[in-house]
């Protein structure tokens, strides 16, 4: 079946369900997960005219679909550029993220994401969330095994909450083109909060980065006898 897509970028295209195929979710590296709203959802929005009549889906069919998605066994997944133009799509996107219990490398670039704090990715070692709308480290998912984290081109204004990553194996962090990058003593502050960090914004840890932020302030002090 086909019906109008909610995003202006794809308004001349249509949804299409491919039934009876053997492709599983963990076999895809860059799937599109912009599933359309259900008939019930459209009815409550008074938008049912946009959707042709769907057949009733049984519990068995729902379970078979869940098994076919197989997100739990994904180890590497790219869910970037999803163009989530509808709130229903955002919720479905988060539903999939909650199932990624074994993912180790995950890309979520340019999805207009604002808060994934309710998501836990227990095995994720590499996470790329560039070009989203995060404003705080507190809005990131729980990633206890993270080693490489890229947050370029978000809207993170302060380094508040960055110390939460102190007890993770984080080695590389990218914060380019965030407002916090212009904070005074930016690199010293990051490395003082994350002493085990080896690289920031693509530049290895330098000797001057190891100086505590308070040291520079100390030398500016003037003692009056």
C-alpha positions in Angstrom: 0.0 0.0 0.0 1.0 3.6 -0.5 0.2 6.9 1.3 1.6 10.3 1.7 4.8 10.7 3.7 4.9 13.2 6.5 8.2 14.8 5.6 8.5 17.5 3.0 11.7 16.0 1.7 9.8 12.9 0.6 6.4 14.3 -0.1 6.5 12.9 -3.7 7.3 9.4 -2.5 5.2 6.8 -0.7 5.5 4.1 2.0 5.9 0.6 0.8 5.7 -2.6 2.9 7.7 -5.5 1.6 6.1 -8.6 2.8 7.3 -12.2 2.8 11.0 -11.6 2.6 13.8 -13.3 4.6 15.9 -10.2 5.4 16.5 -9.8 9.1 17.4 -6.6 11.0 20.9 -7.7 12.0 21.7 -8.2 8.3 21.2 -4.5 7.5 23.9 -1.9 8.0 21.9 1.2 7.2 18.2 0.5 7.4 15.3 3.0 7.1 13.1 2.7 10.1 10.6 5.5 9.4 7.5 3.3 9.9 4.2 5.1 9.4 1.5 5.6 12.1 -1.0 2.9 12.7 -4.6 3.2 11.5 -5.7 3.8 15.1 -3.2 6.6 15.5 -4.3 8.3 12.3 -7.9 8.0 13.3 -7.4 9.8 16.6 -5.5 12.5 14.6 -8.4 12.7 12.2 -5.9 11.8 9.4 -7.3 8.4 8.5 -7.9 9.6 4.9 -4.1 9.5 4.3 -4.0 5.7 4.7 -5.6 3.0 2.9 -7.4 0.3 4.8 -4.9 -2.0 6.5 -5.6 -5.6 7.3 -5.8 -6.5 11.0 -2.4 -7.7 12.3 -2.6 -10.7 14.7 -0.4 -11.2 17.7 1.3 -14.0 15.9 2.2 -11.7 13.0 3.4 -9.1 15.4 5.7 -11.6 17.1 7.0 -12.9 13.7 7.8 -9.3 12.8 9.7 -8.8 16.0 11.7 -11.9 15.4 12.5 -10.8 11.9 13.6 -7.3 13.0 16.1 -9.1 15.3 17.5 -5.8 16.6 18.8 -7.6 19.7 21.5 -9.3 17.6 22.8 -6.2 15.8 26.5 -5.5 16.6 27.0 -2.6 14.1 24.2 -0.4 12.9 23.8 2.9 11.0 20.5 4.7 11.7 21.6 8.1 10.4 19.6 10.5 8.3 16.2 8.9 9.1 14.3 12.2 8.5 11.9 11.5 11.4 9.2 13.9 10.4 6.5 12.6 12.6 6.3 12.1 16.4 5.2 8.5 15.8 8.4 7.9 13.9 10.5 9.3 16.8 8.8 6.9 19.2 9.3 3.9 16.9 12.9 5.0 16.5 13.4 4.9 20.3 11.6 1.5 20.4 14.3 0.1 18.2 17.1 1.8 20.2 15.8 0.1 23.3 16.3 -3.3 21.6 19.9 -2.7 20.7 21.3 -4.6 23.7 24.3 -6.0 21.8 25.2 -3.2 19.5 28.9 -2.1 19.7 29.0 0.5 16.9 26.1 2.8 16.4 25.7 5.9 14.1 22.7 8.2 14.7 23.8 11.2 12.7 21.4 14.1 11.8 18.2 12.7 13.3 17.1 15.9 15.2 17.4 13.9 18.4 17.0 15.9 21.7 16.9 13.3 24.6 17.9 9.7 24.7 18.5 9.6 28.5 16.0 6.7 28.8 17.9 4.5 26.4 20.6 2.1 27.6 23.2 0.7 25.2 25.1 -1.7 27.5 27.7 -2.9 25.0 28.2 0.2 22.8 31.8 1.1 22.3 31.5 3.6 19.5 28.6 6.1 19.3 28.3 8.9 16.7 25.5 11.4 17.3 26.8 14.3 15.3 24.4 16.9 13.9 21.6 16.4 16.4 20.0 18.8 19.0 21.5 17.6 22.3 22.1 20.5 24.7 23.5 18.5 27.6 25.6 15.4 28.4 22.7 14.3 30.6 20.5 13.8 27.5 22.8 11.1 26.1 22.0 7.4 26.4 23.5 5.2 29.1 26.7 3.9 27.5 28.9 2.3 30.3 31.3 0.7 27.8 31.9 3.7 25.5 35.3 4.2 24.1 34.7 6.6 21.2 32.0 9.3 21.4 31.3 11.9 18.7 29.0 14.8 19.5 30.1 17.3 16.9 27.6 19.9 15.7 25.1 19.7 18.6 24.1 22.5 21.0 26.0 21.6 24.1 26.7 24.8 25.9 28.4 23.7 29.1 30.6 20.7 30.3 28.1 20.0 33.1 27.6 16.2 33.3 30.7 15.3 31.4 32.2 13.8 34.6 29.6 11.0 34.4 31.9 9.5 31.8 34.9 9.4 34.2 34.2 5.8 35.1 33.8 4.6 31.5 36.7 3.4 29.2 36.2 6.6 27.1 39.4 7.3 25.1 38.3 9.6 22.3 35.7 12.5 22.4 34.7 14.9 19.7 32.9 18.1 20.7 33.7 20.2 17.6 31.2 23.0 16.7 29.4 23.0 20.1 29.1 26.2 22.1 31.1 24.6 25.0 34.2 24.5 22.7 34.5 28.3 23.2 34.6 28.0 27.0 37.8 29.3 28.6 40.3 26.6 29.3 38.1 24.2 27.4 40.6 21.4 26.9 42.0 21.6 30.4 38.5 21.4 31.8 37.7 18.3 29.7 40.8 16.5 30.6 40.6 17.3 34.3 37.1 15.8 34.3 38.2 12.8 32.2 41.8 12.0 33.2 41.8 8.8 31.2 40.8 10.5 27.9 43.5 10.2 25.2 42.1 12.4 22.4 39.8 15.4 22.2 38.5 16.8 18.9 41.0 14.7 17.0 44.0 16.1 18.8 45.9 13.8 21.3 46.3 14.8 24.9 49.1 17.4 25.1 51.3 18.3 28.2 49.5 21.7 28.6 46.2 19.9 28.7 47.2 18.1 31.9 47.5 21.3 33.9 44.6 21.8 36.3 42.5 24.7 35.3 43.2 26.4 38.7 46.9 26.6 38.0 46.7 29.3 35.4 44.4 31.3 37.8 47.0 30.9 40.6 49.7 32.6 38.5 47.5 35.6 37.9 47.2 36.2 41.6 49.2 39.1 43.2 50.4 38.8 46.8 50.4 42.1 48.7 52.6 42.2 51.7 
